[in-house]
Amino acid sequence: MRQSAAVLALLLVAGCGGAVQVEPPVPEGEAVAACTKLAGLLPQQLDGAGRMASTPESPYVAVWGSAEIALRCGVPRPARMAATDQLAELDGVGWFADPTTPTLFTAVTGPAYVEVTIAKTHEATSVLIDLAEPIKKATG
């Protein structure tokens, strides 16, 4: 339910300044340091989409395009992820693809879960590969 609310929040564009409204997560423990580090490693361009502001401002959220791609670092473990689920490994990062939301992926690595929502207008595999290196550096 929480993930569905987050996905819906990504679709809301705030009226002022063109910032995209995204509910920031509240990381805990070691995830705080990993997510803070990740914020400084993320690219300005991702699959042809430029980085843009989100509201409320948070070091744990990054958005590219008009909410076409959104990243939230420090989210809880995906509720639908079972211990027996297979992860897709891309460039050394394991990704859980939510079976009920085909645009939602969660990196399962290190101390922080990193959730990425990717509009169908983008190639998900390419986006996830481009995000793998910064995620490895921040959470490894």
Phi and psi in degrees as GROMACS dihedral restraints (atoms count N, CA, C in turn):
[ dihedral_restraints ]
;  ai    aj    ak    al  type     phi  dphi    fc
    3     4     5     6     1   -62.1    20    10
    4     5     6     7     1   -40.2    20    10
    6     7     8     9     1   -65.7    20    10
    7     8     9    10     1   -38.5    20    10
    9    10    11    12     1   -62.5    20    10
   10    11    12    13     1   -40.4    20    10
   12    13    14    15     1   -64.1    20    10
   13    14    15    16     1   -38.9    20    10
   15    16    17    18     1   -65.7    20    10
   16    17    18    19     1   -42.3    20    10
   18    19    20    21     1   -63.1    20    10
   19    20    21    22     1   -43.4    20    10
   21    22    23    24     1   -64.3    20    10
   22    23    24    25     1   -38.0    20    10
   24    25    26    27     1   -63.2    20    10
   25    26    27    28     1   -30.8    20    10
   27    28    29    30     1   -66.5    20    10
   28    29    30    31     1   -23.3    20    10
   30    31    32    33     1   -86.2    20    10
   31    32    33    34     1   -10.2    20    10
   33    34    35    36     1   -88.1    20    10
   34    35    36    37     1   121.8    20    10
   36    37    38    39     1  -102.4    20    10
   37    38    39    40     1   123.8    20    10
   39    40    41    42     1   -70.5    20    10
   40    41    42    43     1   148.0    20    10
   42    43    44    45     1   -69.8    20    10
   43    44    45    46     1   -32.6    20    10
   45    46    47    48     1   -90.3    20    10
   46    47    48    49     1   125.4    20    10
   48    49    50    51     1    69.7    20    10
   49    50    51    52     1     5.1    20    10
   51    52    53    54     1    72.4    20    10
   52    53    54    55     1    14.5    20    10
   54    55    56    57     1   -72.9    20    10
   55    56    57    58     1   144.9    20    10
   57    58    59    60     1   -92.0    20    10
   58    59    60    61     1   133.1    20    10
   60    61    62    63     1   -83.4    20    10
   61    62    63    64     1   120.2    20    10
   63    64    65    66     1  -136.8    20    10
   64    65    66    67     1   130.0    20    10
   66    67    68    69     1   -71.9    20    10
   67    68    69    70     1   116.4    20    10
   69    70    71    72     1   -74.9    20    10
   70    71    72    73     1   143.8    20    10
   72    73    74    75     1   -76.7    20    10
   73    74    75    76     1   171.7    20    10
   75    76    77    78     1  -124.4    20    10
   76    77    78    79     1    86.2    20    10
   78    79    80    81     1   -66.2    20    10
   79    80    81    82     1   157.1    20    10
   81    82    83    84     1  -130.2    20    10
   82    83    84    85     1   156.5    20    10
   84    85    86    87     1    58.9    20    10
   85    86    87    88     1  -134.1    20    10
   87    88    89    90     1   -64.7    20    10
   88    89    90    91     1   -21.3    20    10
   90    91    92    93     1   -63.7    20    10
   91    92    93    94     1   -30.0    20    10
   93    94    95    96     1   -60.0    20    10
   94    95    96    97     1   -50.2    20    10
   96    97    98    99     1   -65.4    20    10
   97    98    99   100     1   -41.7    20    10
   99   100   101   102     1   -63.7    20    10
  100   101   102   103     1   -43.3    20    10
  102   103   104   105     1   -69.6    20    10
  103   104   105   106     1   -36.9    20    10
  105   106   107   108     1   -63.7    20    10
  106   107   108   109     1   -41.8    20    10
  108   109   110   111     1   -65.0    20    10
  109   110   111   112     1   -43.2    20    10
  111   112   113   114     1   -59.8    20    10
  112   113   114   115     1   -38.6    20    10
  114   115   116   117     1   -54.6    20    10
  115   116   117   118     1   -36.4    20    10
  117   118   119   120     1   -82.7    20    10
  118   119   120   121     1    -7.7    20    10
  120   121   122   123     1  -105.2    20    10
  121   122   123   124     1    -9.4    20    10
  123   124   125   126     1   -73.0    20    10
  124   125   126   127     1   145.0    20    10
  126   127   128   129     1   -73.4    20    10
  127   128   129   130     1   156.6    20    10
  129   130   131   132     1   -80.3    20    10
  130   131   132   133     1   -25.2    20    10
  132   133   134   135     1  -123.2    20    10
  133   134   135   136     1   140.8    20    10
  135   136   137   138     1  -143.7    20    10
  136   137   138   139     1   115.8    20    10
  138   139   140   141     1    50.8    20    10
  139   140   141   142     1    42.1    20    10
  141   142   143   144     1    83.1    20    10
  142   143   144   145     1    -2.8    20    10
  144   145   146   147     1  -102.9    20    10
  145   146   147   148     1   134.3    20    10
  147   148   149   150     1   -83.6    20    10
  148   149   150   151     1   151.9    20    10
  150   151   152   153     1   -68.7    20    10
  151   152   153   154     1   141.0    20    10
  153   154   155   156     1  -137.8    20    10
  154   155   156   157     1   168.8    20    10
  156   157   158   159     1   -75.1    20    10
  157   158   159   160     1   151.9    20    10
  159   160   161   162     1  -124.8    20    10
  160   161   162   163     1   157.6    20    10
  162   163   164   165     1  -131.6    20    10
  163   164   165   166     1   137.2    20    10
  165   166   167   168     1   -69.0    20    10
  166   167   168   169     1   152.6    20    10
  168   169   170   171     1   -62.5    20    10
  169   170   171   172     1   139.6    20    10
  171   172   173   174     1  -156.3    20    10
  172   173   174   175     1   138.9    20    10
  174   175   176   177     1   -71.8    20    10
  175   176   177   178     1    -6.9    20    10
  177   178   179   180     1  -100.0    20    10
  178   179   180   181     1     7.8    20    10
  180   181   182   183     1  -130.6    20    10
  181   182   183   184     1   138.6    20    10
  183   184   185   186     1  -138.4    20    10
  184   185   186   187     1   139.5    20    10
  186   187   188   189     1  -132.1    20    10
  187   188   189   190     1   139.3    20    10
  189   190   191   192     1  -123.8    20    10
  190   191   192   193     1   142.5    20    10
  192   193   194   195     1    67.5    20    10
  193   194   195   196     1  -165.0    20    10
  195   196   197   198     1   -88.0    20    10
  196   197   198   199     1    66.7    20    10
  198   199   200   201     1    66.2    20    10
  199   200   201   202     1    24.4    20    10
  201   202   203   204     1   -71.2    20    10
  202   203   204   205     1   -35.8    20    10
  204   205   206   207     1  -134.9    20    10
  205   206   207   208     1   128.5    20    10
  207   208   209   210     1  -136.1    20    10
  208   209   210   211     1   140.1    20    10
  210   211   212   213     1  -122.7    20    10
  211   212   213   214     1   135.5    20    10
  213   214   215   216     1  -129.5    20    10
  214   215   216   217     1   121.6    20    10
  216   217   218   219     1  -104.4    20    10
  217   218   219   220     1   135.7    20    10
  219   220   221   222     1    94.0    20    10
  220   221   222   223     1    23.4    20    10
  222   223   224   225     1   -77.1    20    10
  223   224   225   226     1   160.9    20    10
  225   226   227   228     1   -67.0    20    10
  226   227   228   229     1   163.3    20    10
  228   229   230   231     1   -56.8    20    10
  229   230   231   232     1   135.9    20    10
  231   232   233   234     1   -56.2    20    10
  232   233   234   235     1   128.3    20    10
  234   235   236   237     1   -61.5    20    10
  235   236   237   238     1   -32.8    20    10
  237   238   239   240     1   -84.1    20    10
  238   239   240   241     1    -5.9    20    10
  240   241   242   243     1   -81.6    20    10
  241   242   243   244     1   118.0    20    10
  243   244   245   246     1   -93.8    20    10
  244   245   246   247     1   156.4    20    10
  246   247   248   249     1   -60.2    20    10
  247   248   249   250     1   -23.8    20    10
  249   250   251   252     1   -93.6    20    10
  250   251   252   253     1    -3.3    20    10
  252   253   254   255     1   -66.0    20    10
  253   254   255   256     1   140.2    20    10
  255   256   257   258     1   -84.4    20    10
  256   257   258   259     1   136.9    20    10
  258   259   260   261     1  -100.0    20    10
  259   260   261   262     1   145.8    20    10
  261   262   263   264     1   -85.5    20    10
  262   263   264   265     1   119.6    20    10
  264   265   266   267     1   -94.3    20    10
  265   266   267   268     1   122.1    20    10
  267   268   269   270     1  -126.6    20    10
  268   269   270   271     1   115.4    20    10
  270   271   272   273     1    52.8    20    10
  271   272   273   274     1    41.0    20    10
  273   274   275   276     1    86.0    20    10
  274   275   276   277     1     5.3    20    10
  276   277   278   279     1  -117.9    20    10
  277   278   279   280     1   131.2    20    10
  279   280   281   282     1   -86.1    20    10
  280   281   282   283     1   128.8    20    10
  282   283   284   285     1  -117.3    20    10
  283   284   285   286     1   131.0    20    10
  285   286   287   288     1   -96.5    20    10
  286   287   288   289     1   122.5    20    10
  288   289   290   291     1   -96.6    20    10
  289   290   291   292     1   117.9    20    10
  291   292   293   294     1   -64.7    20    10
  292   293   294   295     1   121.6    20    10
  294   295   296   297     1   -69.3    20    10
  295   296   297   298     1   -19.7    20    10
  297   298   299   300     1   -99.2    20    10
  298   299   300   301     1   -13.0    20    10
  300   301   302   303     1  -131.4    20    10
  301   302   303   304     1    91.7    20    10
  303   304   305   306     1   -66.1    20    10
  304   305   306   307     1    -5.2    20    10
  306   307   308   309     1  -103.0    20    10
  307   308   309   310     1     6.5    20    10
  309   310   311   312     1  -113.6    20    10
  310   311   312   313     1   124.4    20    10
  312   313   314   315     1  -130.4    20    10
  313   314   315   316     1   145.3    20    10
  315   316   317   318     1  -129.7    20    10
  316   317   318   319     1   125.2    20    10
  318   319   320   321     1   -76.2    20    10
  319   320   321   322     1   128.0    20    10
  321   322   323   324     1  -113.7    20    10
  322   323   324   325     1    88.5    20    10
  324   325   326   327     1  -158.6    20    10
  325   326   327   328     1   143.5    20    10
  327   328   329   330     1    59.3    20    10
  328   329   330   331     1  -155.0    20    10
  330   331   332   333     1   -81.7    20    10
  331   332   333   334     1    -6.0    20    10
  333   334   335   336     1  -131.7    20    10
  334   335   336   337     1   135.4    20    10
  336   337   338   339     1   -84.6    20    10
  337   338   339   340     1   134.5    20    10
  339   340   341   342     1  -119.7    20    10
  340   341   342   343     1   115.3    20    10
  342   343   344   345     1   -95.9    20    10
  343   344   345   346     1   132.9    20    10
  345   346   347   348     1  -129.3    20    10
  346   347   348   349     1   127.0    20    10
  348   349   350   351     1  -107.5    20    10
  349   350   351   352     1   128.5    20    10
  351   352   353   354     1  -127.5    20    10
  352   353   354   355     1   119.5    20    10
  354   355   356   357     1   -61.6    20    10
  355   356   357   358     1   151.5    20    10
  357   358   359   360     1   -66.1    20    10
  358   359   360   361     1   -10.5    20    10
  360   361   362   363     1   -76.9    20    10
  361   362   363   364     1    -6.2    20    10
  363   364   365   366     1  -115.4    20    10
  364   365   366   367     1   155.0    20    10
  366   367   368   369     1   -83.1    20    10
  367   368   369   370     1   105.6    20    10
  369   370   371   372     1   -56.7    20    10
  370   371   372   373     1   -45.1    20    10
  372   373   374   375     1   -59.2    20    10
  373   374   375   376     1   -43.0    20    10
  375   376   377   378     1   -62.5    20    10
  376   377   378   379     1   -44.1    20    10
  378   379   380   381     1   -62.8    20    10
  379   380   381   382     1   -46.6    20    10
  381   382   383   384     1   -64.9    20    10
  382   383   384   385     1   -37.5    20    10
  384   385   386   387     1   -65.2    20    10
  385   386   387   388     1   -41.9    20    10
  387   388   389   390     1   -65.3    20    10
  388   389   390   391     1   -28.6    20    10
  390   391   392   393     1   -87.5    20    10
  391   392   393   394     1   -14.6    20    10
  393   394   395   396     1   -60.4    20    10
  394   395   396   397     1   -47.0    20    10
  396   397   398   399     1   -61.5    20    10
  397   398   399   400     1   -50.4    20    10
  399   400   401   402     1   -60.8    20    10
  400   401   402   403     1   -36.9    20    10
  402   403   404   405     1   -65.7    20    10
  403   404   405   406     1   -43.9    20    10
  405   406   407   408     1   -60.6    20    10
  406   407   408   409     1   -44.8    20    10
  408   409   410   411     1   -63.6    20    10
  409   410   411   412     1   -36.7    20    10
  411   412   413   414     1   -81.4    20    10
  412   413   414   415     1   -31.8    20    10
  414   415   416   417     1  -109.0    20    10
  415   416   417   418     1    -6.8    20    10
